[in-house]
Amino acid sequence: MLKTIHSVLRDESGATAIEYGLIAALVSVAAIAALTAMGQNLASMFSTVSSALNNAVVSGAGSS
């Protein structure tokens, strides 16, 4: 009985699984932050392109 308790206390396989879980969570948080920042930059870029196209259409329509 004492051997069993001692072996359970020395077992480190659960600690490794927890470490992998923490690493996966950290990578997920970093990916979400990067994709959010990239999404905001893309939205700004598409807004700029849309405005430029609208101005070109308006300018082109007035010249004919």
C-alpha positions in Angstrom: 0.0 0.0 0.0 2.8 2.4 0.9 4.5 1.6 -2.4 1.4 2.5 -4.3 1.0 5.9 -2.6 4.7 6.6 -3.1 4.6 5.8 -6.8 1.5 8.0 -7.3 3.2 10.9 -5.6 6.3 10.5 -7.8 4.3 10.2 -11.0 5.0 13.3 -13.2 2.9 12.4 -16.3 0.1 14.7 -15.2 2.5 17.6 -14.8 3.6 17.2 -18.4 0.1 17.2 -19.7 -0.6 20.4 -17.8 2.5 22.0 -19.2 1.4 21.2 -22.8 -2.0 22.6 -22.0 -0.5 25.8 -20.8 1.7 26.1 -23.8 -1.3 25.5 -26.1 -3.3 28.2 -24.3 -0.4 30.7 -24.6 -0.1 30.0 -28.3 -3.8 30.4 -28.8 -3.8 33.8 -27.0 -0.9 35.0 -29.1 -2.6 33.8 -32.3 -5.9 35.5 -31.4 -4.1 38.8 -30.6 -2.1 38.7 -33.9 -5.2 37.9 -36.0 -7.2 40.6 -34.3 -4.5 43.2 -35.0 -4.2 42.0 -38.6 -8.0 42.1 -39.0 -8.1 45.7 -37.9 -5.3 46.6 -40.4 -7.1 44.8 -43.2 -10.4 46.6 -42.4 -8.5 50.0 -42.5 -6.9 49.1 -45.8 -10.2 48.0 -47.4 -11.8 51.2 -46.2 -9.1 53.2 -47.8 -9.4 51.3 -51.1 -13.2 51.7 -51.0 -12.9 55.4 -50.5 -10.4 55.8 -53.3 -12.7 53.8 -55.7 -15.7 55.8 -54.7 -13.8 59.0 -55.3 -12.6 57.7 -58.7 -16.2 56.8 -59.7 -17.6 60.2 -58.7 -14.8 62.0 -60.5 -15.2 59.9 -63.6 -19.0 60.4 -63.6 -18.7 64.2 -63.5 -16.2 64.4 -66.5 -18.5 62.8 -69.1 
